[in-house]
Amino acid sequence: MIDYQTRPASRGATSPDAAVLSTVVKRFTSAKGEEFTAVNGLDLRIRRGEIVAFLGPNGAGKSTTIDMLLGLTRPDSGTVELFGLPPQQAVRDGRVAAVLQSGGLLPDLTVGATVHMLASLHPAADAEQCMHRAGVAELRDRRVSACSGGEQQRLRFALALLSDPEFLVLDEPTAGMDVSARREFWAAVREDAGRGMTVMFATHYMEEADQFADRVVMIDKGSVVADGSASSIRAAISGRTVSAVLGLYEAELVARAAGVRSSTVRGERHYFNCTDSDSLLRVLVNETSATGIEVAPRSLEEAFVAITTNGRTVQKGI
Ligand SMILES: Nc1ncnc2c1ncn2[C@@H]1O[C@H](COP(=O)(O)OP(=O)(O)OP(=O)(O)O)[C@@H](O)[C@H]1O
């Protein structure tokens, strides 16, 4: 049985937040000299102990935001603070650590040698304990090059633990892993997060956000478009969208039918998000002149749009 030491709740900082990003803007200039805004006035506050999933389509600005959180790049305007400090200082103090998608490992070293070598940079590090916590202790004699992608990510996780960070940032840590490798990786992280660590992870997988995070932040085009509890996001995703071509007057009546949560119109087609598509279909067929009726599962994008347009771009109050 491993005896984990309890980490002090803070190392002297007074900020109740792990991270605060205020109106952060980051622009890039292409080779042709065209300016592109990757992060566009992003505001985000992460409280200590939260586990936050950072979701967004390709190119939404997740990695750029994470790079600024880790002090790897600076915003053009706005501010980024970790524990009330500039990111570079928080990283230098070992209060924040990262698991990135690739890099940082020497293929010819064994897992054990890698962890012990980097542990020598942290006077208080317990290499053995970190290997156990990350689930790589049994791989200690295996060369890094012989480890699977999932095992290498757990090794990166072990390395991130060496400074005993208060805040762990993961950038798509399970990209390319199969389902069981993803499950093993998250089991290791979840056990550690249970000890009070703040965790933020970027992912494309809603199910990872749903299973692991207690808060989900979605960004698109460099700004936050939805922010709420995993359960509020899940509730928004559940249900179906029934759509049909019908007149405005009838559409208003249908929108008031039982179980209809929201409705939108695109051209002549009206879309109804509902909890009971069967009864809505009966209403449409029996009580209206609707044509071209379609039923579709609700997409993640629709769920996020609904969350924001319902006025529930929720800043979590926990
Ligand atoms: N160094 C750079 N120079 C020019 N453009 C960049 C640079 N880094 C990022 N970008 C652009 O900024 C936008 C945001 O990129 P970013 O990597 O932050 O998105 P992402 O949400 O992490 O995407 P993905 O899910 O695909 O990893 C993209 O359009 C990307 O091409």
The ligand as an SDF file (V2000), in Angstrom:
LIG
                    3D

 31 33  0  0  0  0  0  0  0  0999 V2000
    2.3490   29.4530  -34.7080 N   0  0  0  0  0  0  0  0  0  0  0  0
    1.2550   29.6540  -35.4430 C   0  0  0  0  0  0  0  0  0  0  0  0
    1.3200   30.4100  -36.5740 N   0  0  0  0  0  0  0  0  0  0  0  0
    0.2100   30.6450  -37.3200 C   0  0  0  0  0  0  0  0  0  0  0  0
   -1.0340   30.1750  -37.0000 N   0  0  0  0  0  0  0  0  0  0  0  0
   -1.1440   29.4220  -35.8940 C   0  0  0  0  0  0  0  0  0  0  0  0
   -0.0150   29.1200  -35.0580 C   0  0  0  0  0  0  0  0  0  0  0  0
   -0.4610   28.3570  -34.0130 N   0  0  0  0  0  0  0  0  0  0  0  0
   -1.7820   28.1890  -34.2050 C   0  0  0  0  0  0  0  0  0  0  0  0
   -2.1900   28.8210  -35.3260 N   0  0  0  0  0  0  0  0  0  0  0  0
   -3.5680   28.8740  -35.8410 C   0  0  0  0  0  0  0  0  0  0  0  0
   -4.4180   29.3130  -34.8000 O   0  0  0  0  0  0  0  0  0  0  0  0
   -5.6560   28.6050  -34.8180 C   0  0  0  0  0  0  0  0  0  0  0  0
   -5.8980   27.9580  -33.4750 C   0  0  0  0  0  0  0  0  0  0  0  0
   -4.9870   26.8820  -33.3570 O   0  0  0  0  0  0  0  0  0  0  0  0
   -4.9610   25.9260  -32.0890 P   0  0  0  0  0  0  0  0  0  0  0  0
   -3.8670   24.9330  -32.3150 O   0  0  0  0  0  0  0  0  0  0  0  0
   -4.9070   26.7510  -30.8600 O   0  0  0  0  0  0  0  0  0  0  0  0
   -6.3920   25.2330  -32.1780 O   0  0  0  0  0  0  0  0  0  0  0  0
   -6.9220   23.9240  -31.4310 P   0  0  0  0  0  0  0  0  0  0  0  0
   -8.2790   24.2690  -30.9290 O   0  0  0  0  0  0  0  0  0  0  0  0
   -5.9190   23.4450  -30.4480 O   0  0  0  0  0  0  0  0  0  0  0  0
   -7.0470   22.9140  -32.6380 O   0  0  0  0  0  0  0  0  0  0  0  0
   -6.8440   21.3140  -32.6930 P   0  0  0  0  0  0  0  0  0  0  0  0
   -8.0290   20.7330  -32.0020 O   0  0  0  0  0  0  0  0  0  0  0  0
   -6.8540   21.0460  -34.1580 O   0  0  0  0  0  0  0  0  0  0  0  0
   -5.5430   20.9830  -32.0330 O   0  0  0  0  0  0  0  0  0  0  0  0
   -5.5630   27.6240  -35.9680 C   0  0  0  0  0  0  0  0  0  0  0  0
   -6.2130   28.1840  -37.0820 O   0  0  0  0  0  0  0  0  0  0  0  0
   -4.0780   27.4960  -36.2160 C   0  0  0  0  0  0  0  0  0  0  0  0
   -3.8130   27.2010  -37.5640 O   0  0  0  0  0  0  0  0  0  0  0  0
  1  2  1  0
  2  3  1  0
  2  7  2  0
  3  4  2  0
  4  5  1  0
  5  6  2  0
  6  7  1  0
  6 10  1  0
  7  8  1  0
  8  9  2  0
  9 10  1  0
 10 11  1  0
 11 12  1  0
 11 30  1  0
 12 13  1  0
 13 14  1  0
 13 28  1  0
 14 15  1  0
 15 16  1  0
 16 17  2  0
 16 18  1  0
 16 19  1  0
 19 20  1  0
 20 21  2  0
 20 22  1  0
 20 23  1  0
 23 24  1  0
 24 25  2  0
 24 26  1  0
 24 27  1  0
 28 29  1  0
 28 30  1  0
 30 31  1  0
M  END
$$$$
